[in-house]
Amino acid sequence: MRRFPLRTLLLMTLALVAFVRLYFITHRGERRVESPPPAPASASDQACRTLERALEGAVRAPGNPAAFTRARQQLDACPKPPVRACELGPALDARSQLEAGAPPLRELLETLCQRCQAGANPCASHVTRAVLGLMAGRPTDSSNLRWYLEHAGPGTPEACAEVSRALLAPAALPQDSLTDAQKETLGQLAPVCAKAGQFPANVLHAAVVRGGVPALTQLVQEKPAGESAVLKPDRTVGTPGGEKSFDEQEATGVALAAKPQGERWEKDGALSAVFEPPVRQLSALRVRASGPGTLRAAVRTTNGLGKHDPDSRTSFVDPVACRFKGTGQWESCELPVPLLDVEALSVFPEKDTLTLNEVEARGTR
């Protein structure tokens, strides 16, 4: 066996010791860089973590000033309450109504609603549940419901979307499908949603033209904008030769039957003038016909509001824009507000037959 000189062994040992020492020094430094000490929690973070417990204390002891003060302090210091704290909103609401001497809990609910995000907002959820219950026939106090909508904060768009779907869009349909209680609730809630800019303008205008909820008229003060001109449809559907009723020639016309002629009768009627793309603003209508009938304006909507058209895969509302007696002379139909995003004008005879000589629609495209 070969033996290494003593000097060589010593040098190898020193080199090994130096390597080990360097290894520990460098890796200890890396550990310090990779694992910095946790930052101390801010006052708002601490308040948000304990907010749920503080609110539970106020709910359990609604008449205890100390419990209320503690919850008030924690809520004031927490700008974005966690979901579990927001879920205590209904309990605060119930206790504030049932317990005598517990109005301060209403203050906690008000602040909680103004800070809880959409999807967890107790006031917005209350409005949504109440509107759905109203559609199912359950009564609700519409004046009290307005308080919840006024304080829904970040949940306002969510709540107004449900009001639009369940109440406003049906108010823009030709059939009077809303009960008196539903109309009253819409009249109470509509000003809040309109002021917040959460009502689709075209559906609101259509509901005003439809009538039935007088409170809506006060929310629309818009007048026709720009120069209006006679609107010529891109095509007509329904009765053959229907284009003669939109050719600006009074002497021409077409005979229309009153009975349904196909699956699209509900939208197209006996004759429909289609505008592609939809007319931006329809401001005036007049009709020359022999025999009574109505004109419905199909207003294109978004988010599935109103009726669904399976052919175009779009949604619409179709208020009655004009009722005419059919005297054989021109009859003007005054629109209280312009109709927006009109994709079609459909004619519905009221008796067996109707001769439609001309429909003149004015507006801007």
FILUM-650519 format. One line per 8 residues: number of its first residue (from 0); their letters; for each residue x, y, z of C-alpha. Coordinates in nm, 2 decimals, always signed. Example, Ala and Ser with C-alpha at 12.3 -4.5 7.8 and 13.67 -1.06 7.14 Angstrom:
<rs>
0> AS> +1.23/-0.45/+0.78 | +1.37/-0.11/+0.71
</rs>
This chain:
<rs>
0> MRRFPLRT> +0.00/+0.00/+0.00 | +0.13/+0.35/-0.09 | +0.16/+0.59/+0.20 | +0.10/+0.97/+0.15 | +0.36/+1.20/+0.31 | +0.25/+1.37/+0.63 | +0.27/+1.71/+0.48 | +0.03/+1.62/+0.20
8> LLLMTLAL> -0.22/+1.48/+0.45 | -0.21/+1.80/+0.65 | -0.27/+2.01/+0.35 | -0.57/+1.80/+0.24 | -0.72/+1.82/+0.59 | -0.68/+2.20/+0.60 | -0.84/+2.23/+0.25 | -1.14/+2.01/+0.37
16> VAFVRLYF> -1.19/+2.22/+0.68 | -1.18/+2.54/+0.48 | -1.44/+2.40/+0.23 | -1.67/+2.29/+0.51 | -1.65/+2.63/+0.68 | -1.71/+2.82/+0.35 | -2.01/+2.59/+0.28 | -2.18/+2.67/+0.61
24> ITHRGERR> -2.12/+3.04/+0.59 | -2.26/+3.07/+0.24 | -2.57/+2.85/+0.30 | -2.65/+3.01/+0.63 | -2.66/+3.35/+0.44 | -2.89/+3.20/+0.18 | -3.13/+3.07/+0.45 | -3.14/+3.42/+0.59
32> VESPPPAP> -3.23/+3.57/+0.25 | -3.49/+3.30/+0.17 | -3.67/+3.31/+0.50 | -3.71/+3.68/+0.60 | -3.89/+3.74/+0.93 | -4.27/+3.78/+0.89 | -4.39/+4.14/+0.88 | -4.60/+4.24/+1.17
40> ASASDQAC> -4.98/+4.25/+1.11 | -5.13/+4.59/+1.05 | -5.40/+4.73/+1.27 | -5.66/+4.68/+0.99 | -5.56/+4.31/+0.94 | -5.60/+4.25/+1.32 | -5.94/+4.42/+1.32 | -6.06/+4.22/+1.03
48> RTLERALE> -5.95/+3.89/+1.19 | -6.14/+3.96/+1.51 | -6.44/+4.14/+1.34 | -6.65/+3.82/+1.32 | -6.61/+3.75/+1.69 | -6.70/+4.11/+1.78 | -7.01/+4.11/+1.56 | -7.12/+3.77/+1.71
56> GAVRAPGN> -7.09/+3.93/+2.05 | -7.31/+4.22/+1.95 | -7.57/+3.98/+1.81 | -7.58/+3.77/+2.12 | -7.61/+4.07/+2.35 | -7.79/+4.34/+2.15 | -7.85/+4.56/+2.45 | -7.49/+4.55/+2.58
64> PAAFTRAR> -7.32/+4.88/+2.51 | -6.97/+4.73/+2.56 | -7.04/+4.46/+2.30 | -7.17/+4.72/+2.05 | -6.87/+4.95/+2.11 | -6.63/+4.67/+2.06 | -6.80/+4.57/+1.73 | -6.82/+4.93/+1.62
72> QQLDACPK> -6.44/+4.98/+1.67 | -6.35/+4.66/+1.49 | -6.58/+4.74/+1.20 | -6.45/+5.10/+1.17 | -6.09/+4.97/+1.15 | -6.17/+4.70/+0.89 | -6.21/+4.85/+0.54 | -6.28/+4.52/+0.37
80> PPVRACEL> -6.47/+4.28/+0.60 | -6.41/+3.91/+0.54 | -6.69/+3.69/+0.40 | -6.76/+3.53/+0.74 | -6.82/+3.87/+0.89 | -7.05/+3.97/+0.61 | -7.25/+3.66/+0.66 | -7.36/+3.79/+1.00
88> GPALDARS> -7.56/+4.07/+0.83 | -7.89/+3.88/+0.84 | -7.84/+3.81/+1.21 | -7.78/+4.18/+1.28 | -8.08/+4.27/+1.07 | -8.31/+4.02/+1.25 | -8.19/+4.12/+1.60 | -8.22/+4.50/+1.53
96> QLEAGAPP> -8.59/+4.45/+1.43 | -8.68/+4.20/+1.71 | -8.50/+4.33/+2.01 | -8.63/+4.64/+2.18 | -8.36/+4.90/+2.23 | -8.13/+4.76/+1.97 | -8.12/+5.03/+1.70 | -7.73/+5.04/+1.72
104> LRELLETL> -7.73/+4.70/+1.55 | -7.89/+4.87/+1.25 | -7.59/+5.11/+1.23 | -7.35/+4.81/+1.22 | -7.56/+4.65/+0.94 | -7.55/+4.98/+0.75 | -7.17/+5.00/+0.77 | -7.12/+4.63/+0.70
112> CQRCQAGA> -7.34/+4.66/+0.38 | -7.14/+4.96/+0.26 | -6.81/+4.77/+0.29 | -6.89/+4.41/+0.20 | -6.81/+4.31/-0.16 | -7.06/+4.19/-0.42 | -7.16/+3.82/-0.37 | -7.13/+3.86/+0.01
120> NPCASHVT> -7.32/+4.19/+0.06 | -7.60/+4.14/+0.31 | -7.81/+4.43/+0.19 | -7.78/+4.33/-0.18 | -7.87/+3.97/-0.09 | -8.17/+4.09/+0.11 | -8.30/+4.28/-0.20 | -8.24/+3.98/-0.43
128> RAVLGLMA> -8.42/+3.74/-0.19 | -8.71/+3.98/-0.15 | -8.75/+4.03/-0.53 | -8.74/+3.66/-0.59 | -8.99/+3.60/-0.32 | -9.22/+3.87/-0.46 | -9.21/+3.70/-0.80 | -9.32/+3.38/-0.62
136> GRPTDSSN> -9.61/+3.56/-0.46 | -9.46/+3.63/-0.11 | -9.54/+3.98/+0.01 | -9.27/+4.24/+0.10 | -9.25/+4.59/+0.23 | -9.13/+4.78/-0.07 | -9.06/+5.10/+0.12 | -8.84/+4.92/+0.37
144> LRWYLEHA> -8.68/+4.73/+0.09 | -8.55/+5.06/-0.06 | -8.34/+5.11/+0.25 | -8.15/+4.79/+0.18 | -8.09/+4.89/-0.18 | -7.98/+5.24/-0.08 | -7.71/+5.09/+0.15 | -7.60/+4.80/-0.07
152> GPGTPEAC> -7.27/+4.97/-0.15 | -7.05/+4.74/-0.37 | -7.35/+4.50/-0.40 | -7.57/+4.76/-0.58 | -7.49/+4.63/-0.93 | -7.58/+4.28/-0.82 | -7.91/+4.39/-0.66 | -8.01/+4.61/-0.95
160> AEVSRALL> -7.94/+4.34/-1.20 | -8.20/+4.13/-1.03 | -8.45/+4.42/-1.02 | -8.39/+4.46/-1.40 | -8.44/+4.10/-1.48 | -8.74/+4.03/-1.26 | -8.93/+4.36/-1.27 | -8.80/+4.62/-1.52
168> APAALPQD> -8.78/+4.39/-1.83 | -9.14/+4.24/-1.77 | -9.26/+4.60/-1.74 | -9.14/+4.65/-2.10 | -9.34/+4.36/-2.25 | -9.68/+4.40/-2.42 | -9.86/+4.18/-2.18 | -9.93/+4.32/-1.83
176> SLTDAQKE> -9.76/+4.05/-1.63 | -9.67/+4.24/-1.32 | -9.90/+4.25/-1.01 | -9.98/+4.57/-0.83 | -9.73/+4.47/-0.56 | -9.46/+4.41/-0.81 | -9.52/+4.75/-0.98 | -9.51/+4.92/-0.65
184> TLGQLAPV> -9.18/+4.76/-0.56 | -9.04/+4.85/-0.90 | -9.15/+5.21/-0.85 | -8.97/+5.22/-0.51 | -8.65/+5.06/-0.62 | -8.61/+5.21/-0.98 | -8.49/+5.55/-0.87 | -8.21/+5.40/-0.67
192> CAKAGQFP> -8.09/+5.18/-0.96 | -8.13/+5.46/-1.21 | -7.94/+5.71/-1.00 | -7.66/+5.46/-0.96 | -7.65/+5.41/-1.34 | -7.74/+5.04/-1.30 | -8.05/+5.03/-1.53 | -8.01/+4.95/-1.90
200> ANVLHAAV> -8.13/+5.27/-2.07 | -8.30/+5.09/-2.36 | -8.51/+4.87/-2.13 | -8.60/+5.17/-1.91 | -8.71/+5.37/-2.21 | -8.91/+5.07/-2.34 | -9.09/+5.03/-2.00 | -9.18/+5.40/-2.01
208> VRGGVPAL> -9.33/+5.37/-2.36 | -9.52/+5.06/-2.24 | -9.66/+5.25/-1.95 | -9.81/+5.07/-1.64 | -9.55/+5.20/-1.39 | -9.59/+5.58/-1.38 | -9.29/+5.63/-1.15 | -9.06/+5.52/-1.43
216> TQLVQEKP> -9.15/+5.82/-1.64 | -8.98/+6.06/-1.40 | -8.65/+5.88/-1.44 | -8.62/+5.96/-1.81 | -8.59/+6.32/-1.93 | -8.39/+6.25/-2.24 | -8.51/+6.41/-2.56 | -8.44/+6.29/-2.91
224> AGESAVLK> -8.08/+6.38/-3.01 | -7.96/+6.47/-3.36 | -8.15/+6.51/-3.68 | -8.42/+6.25/-3.73 | -8.50/+6.10/-4.07 | -8.73/+5.84/-4.22 | -8.60/+5.50/-4.13 | -8.60/+5.24/-4.41
232> PDRTVGTP> -8.60/+4.88/-4.30 | -8.33/+4.65/-4.44 | -8.59/+4.38/-4.50 | -8.94/+4.26/-4.41 | -9.05/+3.92/-4.29 | -9.40/+3.77/-4.26 | -9.66/+3.85/-4.52 | -9.52/+3.86/-4.88
240> GGEKSFDE> -9.50/+4.20/-5.03 | -9.46/+4.37/-4.69 | -9.20/+4.61/-4.82 | -9.48/+4.80/-4.99 | -9.59/+4.93/-4.64 | -9.25/+5.09/-4.59 | -9.17/+5.23/-4.93 | -9.29/+5.59/-4.86
248> QEATGVAL> -9.57/+5.54/-5.12 | -9.92/+5.60/-4.96 | -10.10/+5.44/-5.25 | -9.93/+5.10/-5.20 | -9.99/+4.86/-4.92 | -10.05/+4.50/-4.82 | -10.34/+4.30/-4.66 | -10.25/+4.14/-4.32
256> AAKPQGER> -10.44/+3.86/-4.15 | -10.49/+3.86/-3.77 | -10.43/+3.50/-3.70 | -10.09/+3.36/-3.61 | -9.91/+3.23/-3.92 | -9.60/+3.07/-3.77 | -9.38/+3.01/-3.46 | -9.24/+3.36/-3.47
264> WEKDGALS> -9.58/+3.53/-3.45 | -9.51/+3.65/-3.10 | -9.22/+3.87/-3.22 | -9.29/+3.92/-3.59 | -9.67/+3.94/-3.60 | -9.83/+3.96/-3.94 | -9.55/+4.17/-4.08 | -9.21/+4.28/-3.93
272> AVFEPPVR> -8.97/+4.55/-4.06 | -8.62/+4.45/-3.96 | -8.33/+4.70/-3.91 | -7.98/+4.56/-3.93 | -7.80/+4.68/-3.72 | -8.07/+4.80/-3.47 | -8.18/+5.16/-3.50 | -8.00/+5.37/-3.24
280> QLSALRVR> -8.30/+5.59/-3.16 | -8.67/+5.58/-3.27 | -8.84/+5.91/-3.20 | -9.17/+5.92/-3.39 | -9.42/+5.69/-3.56 | -9.72/+5.74/-3.78 | -9.94/+5.49/-3.96 | -10.19/+5.49/-4.25
288> ASGPGTLR> -10.41/+5.18/-4.25 | -10.76/+5.05/-4.29 | -10.85/+4.85/-3.98 | -10.72/+4.87/-3.62 | -10.39/+4.73/-3.50 | -10.08/+4.78/-3.30 | -9.71/+4.83/-3.37 | -9.46/+4.67/-3.13
296> AAVRTTNG> -9.10/+4.77/-3.12 | -8.85/+4.49/-3.06 | -8.57/+4.65/-2.85 | -8.25/+4.45/-2.85 | -8.13/+4.38/-2.49 | -7.82/+4.22/-2.32 | -7.77/+3.98/-2.03 | -8.08/+3.78/-2.13
304> LGKHDPDS> -8.33/+4.05/-2.03 | -8.68/+4.00/-2.16 | -8.76/+3.74/-2.43 | -8.52/+3.51/-2.61 | -8.50/+3.48/-2.99 | -8.37/+3.13/-3.06 | -8.29/+3.22/-3.43 | -8.07/+3.52/-3.37
312> RTSFVDPV> -7.97/+3.40/-3.02 | -8.04/+3.75/-2.88 | -8.28/+3.89/-2.62 | -8.54/+4.16/-2.66 | -8.84/+4.34/-2.51 | -9.13/+4.45/-2.73 | -9.35/+4.72/-2.59 | -9.65/+4.84/-2.79
320> ACRFKGTG> -9.52/+5.16/-2.95 | -9.84/+5.25/-3.14 | -10.21/+5.18/-3.13 | -10.40/+5.29/-3.44 | -10.77/+5.29/-3.53 | -10.72/+5.23/-3.90 | -10.93/+5.52/-4.04 | -10.76/+5.52/-4.37
328> QWESCELP> -10.59/+5.85/-4.29 | -10.25/+5.92/-4.13 | -10.25/+5.86/-3.75 | -9.96/+5.99/-3.54 | -9.83/+5.79/-3.24 | -9.65/+6.01/-2.98 | -9.37/+5.84/-2.80 | -9.32/+5.98/-2.45
336> VPLLDVEA> -8.95/+5.90/-2.48 | -8.73/+5.78/-2.77 | -8.70/+5.40/-2.81 | -8.34/+5.28/-2.82 | -8.18/+4.99/-3.00 | -8.49/+4.90/-3.20 | -8.42/+4.59/-3.42 | -8.77/+4.55/-3.56
344> LSVFPEKD> -9.12/+4.70/-3.59 | -9.40/+4.44/-3.60 | -9.76/+4.49/-3.70 | -10.04/+4.30/-3.52 | -10.40/+4.34/-3.66 | -10.67/+4.35/-3.40 | -10.95/+4.22/-3.62 | -10.97/+3.97/-3.90
352> TLTLNEVE> -10.80/+4.17/-4.17 | -10.60/+4.49/-4.19 | -10.48/+4.68/-4.50 | -10.15/+4.85/-4.41 | -10.07/+5.13/-4.66 | -9.77/+5.29/-4.49 | -9.57/+5.30/-4.17 | -9.34/+5.60/-4.13
360> ARGTR> -9.08/+5.56/-3.86 | -8.84/+5.85/-3.78 | -8.52/+5.85/-3.58 | -8.14/+5.82/-3.61 | -7.94/+5.51/-3.70
</rs>
